[in-house]
């Protein structure tokens, strides 16, 4: 497995999104997803937690669904933020 996926999978929410939604919709193996697509999807999943889109993950992150889900959400947000920080150069390279 390529390192970007291994790092992305440190967030179970991002792993589920890439594996069960994006790869299925695109009819490809998750290992064949482009790195830039993985980065875009990571930003989307992070936004589900901290954005204003009305997602259930935002309620989890705010603690509205109990302390266990809040803990789970905070872990996912931290993992995705670390992932994005590590791979932000992909996004920068795309615009050069």
VENCOR-V131801 format. One record per pair of residues at least 6 apart in sequence whose C-alpha atoms are under 8 Angstrom apart, sorted by sequence separation. I is the first residue (numbers start at 1). GAP is how many residues later the second one is. If there is no record, write none. Layout:
BEGIN
[[I & GAP] [I & GAP]]
END
This chain:
BEGIN
[[8 & 6] [9 & 6] [23 & 6] [47 & 6] [48 & 6] [49 & 6] [52 & 6] [59 & 6] [60 & 6] [63 & 6] [64 & 6] [8 & 7] [23 & 7] [48 & 7] [49 & 7] [51 & 7] [63 & 7] [22 & 8] [48 & 8] [49 & 8] [50 & 8] [61 & 8] [62 & 8] [48 & 9] [49 & 9] [60 & 9] [61 & 9] [23 & 10] [48 & 10] [49 & 10] [60 & 10] [61 & 10] [19 & 11] [49 & 11] [50 & 11] [18 & 12] [49 & 12] [60 & 12] [61 & 12] [60 & 13] [61 & 13] [57 & 16] [18 & 20] [18 & 23] [49 & 24] [5 & 26] [14 & 27] [14 & 28] [17 & 28] [49 & 28] [2 & 29] [1 & 30] [8 & 30] [4 & 31] [14 & 31] [46 & 31] [13 & 32] [5 & 33] [8 & 34] [46 & 34] [46 & 35] [43 & 37] [42 & 38] [43 & 41] [42 & 42] [39 & 45] [39 & 48] [39 & 51] [39 & 52] [36 & 54] [35 & 55] [36 & 55] [13 & 63] [11 & 64] [12 & 64] [11 & 65] [10 & 66] [11 & 66] [14 & 66] [11 & 68] [10 & 69] [11 & 69] [10 & 70] [8 & 71] [8 & 72] [8 & 75] [7 & 76] [4 & 83]]
END
